[in-house]
Amino acid sequence: MARHHNINGIEVAFTDAEETARDNEEAAWAAGAFDRAINEVRIKRNRLLAETDYLALSDNTLSSDMTTYRTNLRDITNGVTTVEHVNSITWPTKP
């Protein structure tokens, strides 16, 4: 199906060059889907780790539950290679 511009209220069909350019833009966007998704996971993971960093200071002893929680957060991206994997991540529960 041909794409159209709306120029001054008139629908004008894309030229072949515009169709090709738009196809390339859409392909580039789709190719970056995993990178965008895994970046969001890393941002959330880093925020959750930062919330418990004070517990890992040298003058504190982490409980085994907290150690496991932090380890699970650090390992959350292991084996995640597709957007579907990202969408199926189960986040650990903070003890």
N, C-alpha and C positions, 0 to 999 in steps of 0.2 A: 504494500500500500504506500503510495507516494505521500511524502510529508509536504506540509504547506507552511508558508509564512503568512502572517496577517500584516499587510503593509497598507496603512491608511484605510483600514476597513475592507481591503480587498484580499481575498485568498490567492496567493501566488505559489505555484508548485516549486519545490526545491529543484535546482538544476542537478545534473548528474554529479557535478563536483561537490555541491552542498550535501547531497545524499551520502556520498562517499565520506566526506568529512564528518558528518553526523554519525555514520556507522562506526568510524574509527574512534570517535569520542565515546560512544556507548560501549564499544569493546574494551577500551582502556579503563572505563569506569568499572565494568564487570570484572576485569582482570585484577583490579585493586580491592575487590570486596573482602578477600581474606585478610589482606594487610590492614584494612580499616577495622575489621572485626577483632583481630588479635590485638591490635593496639588498644582498643577499648577494654579488652580483658586485662591487659597489662596495667592500664591506668587504674582500674578498679582494684586489681591485686596489690599494686603498690600503695594505694590509699589504705587498704585494709591492713597491710603490713605496718604502715606508718602509725596507724592507730594503736598498735601494740608494741612499737619499738621501745617505749619507755620500760616495758616489762623485761626486755632483754638486756638491760644495762648490767654492767659488771657487779653492781651491788645488789642485784635481784637474782633469785633463783626461779627459773621458769618451771611451772608445773608441767607434768608430762602431757596433759591435755593441751596446754598452750603451745608447747614445743611441737606437738603433732599438728595443731592448727596452722602454725606458721610454716611448717614444712609442707603441708598440703597446699598452702597458698603459693609458696615458692615453686612447687611442682605442677601447678594448675595448667601450665601450657605444654607440659610434656606430652608428646604424641598428638598434639592438636595440629592438624594439617589442612583442614577444610573449614569452610563457613559452617557446615553442618556440625562438625565437631565443636566449634565455638558455641553454637546455639544449644548444644546438649551438655555444656559444662554444668556440673553440680558444684556449687560453692560450699566449702566447709562451713560448719556452724561454729561461731566463736564461743568458746567455753565460758 
